[in-house]
Amino acid sequence: MQLRRWNQVFRAIRAQWFHRAAPHAKVLLPRTTHTPYPKPGADVSLPECVAALEEMRQALQRETAQRQALERAFRGTRKALIQAEADLACVRGGERHARHQALHDELTTLPNRRHLMQQLGQALAQRGPEDLGPTVIYIDLDHFKTVNDTHGHGVGDEVLRITAARLSAAVRHGDLVVRLGGDEFVCLLQGVADAAPLRQLCAKLLEAVSRPMKVADLQLLVCPSIGVAMCPQHGTAAKDLMACADAAMYAAKRERRGFAFYGEAA
Ligand SMILES: Nc1nc2c(ncn2[C@@H]2O[C@H](COP(=O)(O)OP(=O)(O)OP(=O)(O)O)[C@@H](O)[C@H]2O)c(=O)[nH]1
């Protein structure tokens, strides 16, 4: 209804302009035109045209305001979505970081005791009656306190980092090297059938850690003691294997043997 009225008004305005303001413009019109121009003021009076134009101006103003409000709302929503996405990425990154921190040692970046106990528990739980069990190799540095006391904790920290790197380099891909805390480390191996390759590995670990360490302008010699516990010979529960490996390590330290298997006489 409104559109029809506006059309009517426009036709009238055009006709008024055509007849009053520019009568000479008639000559510019093609003779073949099919649209007859209404007589000026035929349908609608000039005040009515002005009122209709004002009405249209207000309607357009309302629509423009509505469109601008919609655009603002859209921009606001898009900004909020982008922010929400960034927040989510931040939360996920934080979660990843927290999970990593919970399972790793800050000083050496090695997995920590919690990580070891998870892995060991899992390996034992998944082991079938005929399967080879995991092996725990417990490593403790000898007289590490003296390094700290003589050269300071900074040097001691660097010795721990070097030890971690050397142990990691000595084991096979897939074996787990862990810092338990202090100067204690563990290597967790899977599927080792007998003692011979373990002896070779212990000798390799012993040699790797005992090589001179260069820290700042110091040359340091640090030796480890190593204890081994195998599943199922020495235990089938995580705490038993850890206790046996620890006891074997102390026997090696006490008897200055370098490394020892649990229950093995000197
Ligand atoms: N630099 C440094 N020292 C640490 C850290 N954590 C523990 N320690 C020290 O490591 C030492 C470990 O002590 P022990 O293993 O009992 O001492 P040890 O001299 O190695 O004795 P043995 O093992 O019997 O030869 C302690 O002096 C701790 O203060 C660490 O993160 N950084």
The ligand as an SDF file (V2000), in Angstrom:
LIG
                    3D

 32 34  0  0  0  0  0  0  0  0999 V2000
   72.2010  -29.0650   43.0960 N   0  0  0  0  0  0  0  0  0  0  0  0
   71.1540  -29.7660   43.4910 C   0  0  0  0  0  0  0  0  0  0  0  0
   71.2490  -30.5700   44.5440 N   0  0  0  0  0  0  0  0  0  0  0  0
   70.1910  -31.2820   44.9280 C   0  0  0  0  0  0  0  0  0  0  0  0
   68.9690  -31.2010   44.2590 C   0  0  0  0  0  0  0  0  0  0  0  0
   68.1060  -32.0400   44.8640 N   0  0  0  0  0  0  0  0  0  0  0  0
   68.7690  -32.6090   45.8870 C   0  0  0  0  0  0  0  0  0  0  0  0
   70.0480  -32.1670   45.9440 N   0  0  0  0  0  0  0  0  0  0  0  0
   71.1040  -32.5350   46.8450 C   0  0  0  0  0  0  0  0  0  0  0  0
   71.5600  -33.8210   46.4850 O   0  0  0  0  0  0  0  0  0  0  0  0
   72.1900  -34.3940   47.6050 C   0  0  0  0  0  0  0  0  0  0  0  0
   71.8040  -35.8420   47.5990 C   0  0  0  0  0  0  0  0  0  0  0  0
   72.1160  -36.3850   48.8010 O   0  0  0  0  0  0  0  0  0  0  0  0
   72.6150  -37.8600   49.0130 P   0  0  0  0  0  0  0  0  0  0  0  0
   72.3160  -38.7370   47.8510 O   0  0  0  0  0  0  0  0  0  0  0  0
   72.0660  -38.2780   50.3480 O   0  0  0  0  0  0  0  0  0  0  0  0
   74.1340  -37.5900   49.1830 O   0  0  0  0  0  0  0  0  0  0  0  0
   75.3820  -38.2030   48.4490 P   0  0  0  0  0  0  0  0  0  0  0  0
   76.4840  -37.2920   48.7850 O   0  0  0  0  0  0  0  0  0  0  0  0
   75.1110  -38.4310   47.0150 O   0  0  0  0  0  0  0  0  0  0  0  0
   75.5270  -39.5560   49.2140 O   0  0  0  0  0  0  0  0  0  0  0  0
   75.6830  -41.0340   48.6120 P   0  0  0  0  0  0  0  0  0  0  0  0
   74.5540  -41.2420   47.6680 O   0  0  0  0  0  0  0  0  0  0  0  0
   75.5770  -41.9140   49.8160 O   0  0  0  0  0  0  0  0  0  0  0  0
   77.0010  -41.1050   47.9790 O   0  0  0  0  0  0  0  0  0  0  0  0
   71.7380  -33.5910   48.8240 C   0  0  0  0  0  0  0  0  0  0  0  0
   72.8290  -32.8450   49.2730 O   0  0  0  0  0  0  0  0  0  0  0  0
   70.6660  -32.6500   48.2720 C   0  0  0  0  0  0  0  0  0  0  0  0
   70.6990  -31.4000   48.8940 O   0  0  0  0  0  0  0  0  0  0  0  0
   68.8900  -30.3270   43.1460 C   0  0  0  0  0  0  0  0  0  0  0  0
   67.8470  -30.1980   42.4780 O   0  0  0  0  0  0  0  0  0  0  0  0
   69.9890  -29.6400   42.7800 N   0  0  0  0  0  0  0  0  0  0  0  0
  1  2  1  0
  2  3  2  0
  2 32  1  0
  3  4  1  0
  4  5  2  0
  4  8  1  0
  5  6  1  0
  5 30  1  0
  6  7  2  0
  7  8  1  0
  8  9  1  0
  9 10  1  0
  9 28  1  0
 10 11  1  0
 11 12  1  0
 11 26  1  0
 12 13  1  0
 13 14  1  0
 14 15  2  0
 14 16  1  0
 14 17  1  0
 17 18  1  0
 18 19  2  0
 18 20  1  0
 18 21  1  0
 21 22  1  0
 22 23  2  0
 22 24  1  0
 22 25  1  0
 26 27  1  0
 26 28  1  0
 28 29  1  0
 30 31  2  0
 30 32  1  0
M  END
$$$$
